[in-house]
Amino acid sequence: MAKVLGIDIGGTKIRMGVIDGGGQILYEEQIPTQIPLYPYLEENILRVLAKRPEISAIGVGTHGFVDPKQGKVIYAAETLPGWTDTPVKAWLEKATGKRVEVENDANAVALAEAKFGAARGLDRVVVLTLGTGLGGGVLWDGKLLSGGPHGGAAELGHMILYPNGVKCACGRLGCSEMYVSGTALRRRISEAGLAITPPELFENARTDPAAKQVVEEFTRDLAFVISSLQAAFDMEMVIIGGGVSEAADLWMESLQQQLKPVLLNPLDVAVARFENDAGILGAALLVLDD
C-alpha cells in the first residue's frame, strides 16, 4: 500500500504525517513555523524522508492563495513573510525526487472530511477553518473548487463582512477573518477589557456577562458568514475546523441560535471529525487519489 507524506503549513506550526491509502496516520510530528520558510521546510522534509524511505510522494497544504496546477503560492500576506510567489512544487520535486502536489490548507481539510470524515458521501460541502485566519474549502458536486487565475477560489475568509471595518492582513478593510478567527477572538477579548485567552473566554461565558457578549458577537458574525455562503452554494453541510473548533461544544448552541433567523433553508453544521489531523490527511489525499 502506498505511503505518502502529508504536510500542513500554518502561520504558527507545521504538521507532517506519513499516511497510507486507507487514511491511517503511521507517523506524525509537529514543528514551529520558521521564517524564511522554504529552506526550513525542505530541510525538515529531507530529514523525514531519510527516516521514512518508503514515502512515495508528498502532498502540501498551505496557508495562502495557491495555484494547484503550478504548485505555487500566489499570495500569502504577512502571515508567512516571503512565502508569496514560492514555486513549492518545482523546488521540492527537484530537492526530493518525489512527486509533489500543493493546495490551500482549508481545501485540504475539505478533501479529508469528504473522503474520511463528517462529509463522507456528500456532494456539496463548505468547510470553514477557524485558526489564525479564516480558511475556506468548497466541495462542489464532489469536486474541490480551487485555483483560479489568482489562486483565490474559495478564499472565504476574504469576503467582506463589514465594509470599512478592521484592516486585514491582505490590506483591505472588513474581511470576514478579522471577525471570525482565533486572531479576531483575541482582538475582541482585548477590546472588551478582558484579561483571558480564547479558550478561557468560552468557559467564562457560562457565568460572565462580558465574556458571554463577546461569544455572542463572534457566533453572530459566523452565522452571517454561513448564511451568505448558503446563498451562494446551497450546501448540504458546513464543517467547522481549526483551533477554535476545539471549543465548539461551548459555543455551538449559541451559533445554532444565531443561525435560525438568517438561514434560507435548514442546514447541518458539524465539527471537523479529524480536528488537527484533517490538514495532513487532506494533503496526503492530493497524492493518494490518482
N, C-alpha and C positions, 0 to 999 in steps of 0.2 A: 504494500500500500504506500502511495506517495506520502512523503513528509515534506512540509514546506515551512518557511519562516514567515510568520505574520508580525508586522511591526505597526505600532500605533503611536504616532508622534503628536504630542500635545505641547501646550505652552510651558508646562512645568515638569512634565515627565515623559519618558519614552518607555513603552512596554514592548517586549519581544517574546514570542512564543513559538515553539515547534508544534505543528498541528498536523494530524493525519486526515485522510479523506472522510472519516466519519465524524470529524469535528472534535476529536479528543485532543486536549492540550497535554502534550507529552513532557514539555519543559517550558518554563517561563521565568522571566526576570524583569525587573524594573530599574531604570537608571534615571537620574535627573537630566532634564534637558539642559544642554550647554551650548553656548554661542562662542565661536562660529559653529553652526550645526552640522554642515555636511561632513567635514573631516572627522568630527567626533562620531557621527552616525556610521560612516564607513569603517572606522577603527573598531567599533563595537560589533558591527555585523561580521567582520572578518574574524573577530575573536569567537563569536558564537559558531560560525561555520567551522572553525578549527576544532571546536569541541563536538560539533554535531555534523560530521561529514555526510550523513545521509540526506541532508536537506537538498532538495532538487530545484527549488525556485523560491522567490522572495516576493511577498506582497506588502505594500506600504500604504497605510492610511495616514494622511497628514492634515493638520490644520491648514486652511488656506484655499484659495481658488486653484483648481487643478485641471490641467488638460490631460485626461487619461490616455488619449491616443499617443501623445508625445511622452507621457510620463513626466510632465514638467509642472512645477509650481508656478502659476501665473502671477499670483499675488498673495502675500501672507501678512500684510500690515506689520505693526511693530511687536505683535505677539511673538513672532520669530524673526528677529532682525537679520537681514541678509539672506533670507530664505526665498524671497521673490526672485523669479527667473532661474531658479536652480533646476537643471535637467537631471532630476534624480534617477530616472530610469537609465539613461545613457551612461551616466557616471558609475552607477552601481553595477550595471551589467559588465562594464569594462573592468571594474575592480574585482568582481567576484566570479565572472564567467558563468553566472546563473541568469535565468530568465527573471526579469523584474517587472512588476506592474504597480502602478501608483494611482491612488484615488483620494478624494477628500475623506477625512476621517468619519464624518457623520454618514456619508454614503456607505462606508464600510460597515458601520453599525447596522444600517438598514439591511444590507446583504445578510449579515449574521442572524438578525432577528427573523428575516423572511425564510432563511434556509433551515435554521435550527430552533428558533425561539418563539416569541409571543405572536409573531405574524405568520407562522408556518401555515401554508395553504391559502393565504390571502393574496389578492392581486393588486389592490390599491391601498398603500400604507404610507403614512408620513411619520418619520422618526425625528424627534427633537432631542438634541443632546445639550443638556444644561451643565456646562462646565465653566471654564474661564470665559468663554463666549457662548453663543447660541448657535449650534450647528444644526443642519437640516439634511435629511435624506428622504428622497421620494421614490417609492416603488410604483410604477405606472403600468398597469396591465402586466405585472410580473417582471418588468424590466426596470433597471435603475435609470432614473433621469439624472444625467450628469454631463459634464463637459460644457459645450457651447463655445462660441468664438472667443470668449474671455475666461473660460473655465469657471463661470459663475452660476451655472444652473443649480437650482435648489439651495442657494445661499440664503436660507430663510431668515437667518439672524440679521441680515442686512435689509430686510423690508422695513420701511419707515413706519414706526408705531406712533411717535409723537413728533410732528413737524416742528422744527426749530427747538428740539429737545436737547438732551445731553449729547455732547460730542463723542462720537465713536472713534475707535482706533483707525477706521477707514477714512476718517476726515469729515464725514457727513454728520448731520445732526439728527438725533432721534431714532437711530436704528433699534430694532427690537432687542438686540442683545445687550443694549445698555439698560434695559429694564427687566429682562428675563434671562438671568445667568448668575453664576456664582459671583462674578465681579459686580454685577448690578446689586445683588443682595448685600454685599459688603458696603457699597455706597449708600444704599437705603438705610442700613443699620447705623452708619455714621451720621447721616442726615437726621435720623430720629434721636440722636444723642445717646445711643445705647452702646455700652462697652462689652459687647458679646460677639461671638463668632456665628456664622450662619447655622451650624448645627445646633448651637445653644438657642438661637432665635426660635427655631421651630419647637423646641422643648418649652421655652419660656412663654410661647404664645398661648399655652394652655391656661396660664394664670396672670400674665402681664398684659394689660390692655395696649400698651405701646408696641410691644412685640407682636401682638395679635393684629394690630393695624398694619404693620409692615408686611406680615404674611398675606393679609387680605389684599393689599395693593399689588403684591407680587403675583398672586394667583389670578387676580382680576386681569392684569396685563397678559398673563399667559393664556387666559381664556380668550382675550381679544385676538391674540396671535392664532390660536387654534381655530377660532371662528372664521377668520379671513382665509386660512388655508382650506377649510372645508368648502368655502365658496369657490375656491379655485380648483380643488382636486376631488371633492366628494369622496373622500377616502373611507375605507371600511374601518380603519383603526388608526389612532395616534399612539405611538410608543414613545415614552419619555425615558431617556437615559442620561448619562453624565453624572458627575459627582453630586449634584443637587438632588437627583432622583433617589439617592441612598436614604434620604429622609422623607420619601414620598408618603409613607404611612402617616406622617404627621401633618401633611398639607394637602393630600389628595381629596379629602372631604370638602375642604374649602374650595379647591379647584372645581369640583363637580357642582357645587352651589353656584359658583361664578359662571359656569358654562350654560346653565339652564336657560337664562334669558337671551343668550347671544348665538346659540347654535341654530342652524337652519333645519337640521334633522338630528335624530338621535345618533350618537357616536360613541364607540367603545374607546376608552382611554386606558392604556396599560403601561406598567413599568417594564423597561427592558429586562428580559429574563436573564441576560448574561451580565448585566451591570458592567463592571470594569473589564470583563473578558470579551465583550462584544467587539471592541476595536481590533484586537488581534485576530479574532475569529473571522471577522469580515475581511480584514486584509489578506488573510490566508485564502479566503474564497476567491480572491482576484486571480489566483494562480492554481486553484484546485478545480475550478468549474469548467475546464475545457475538455 
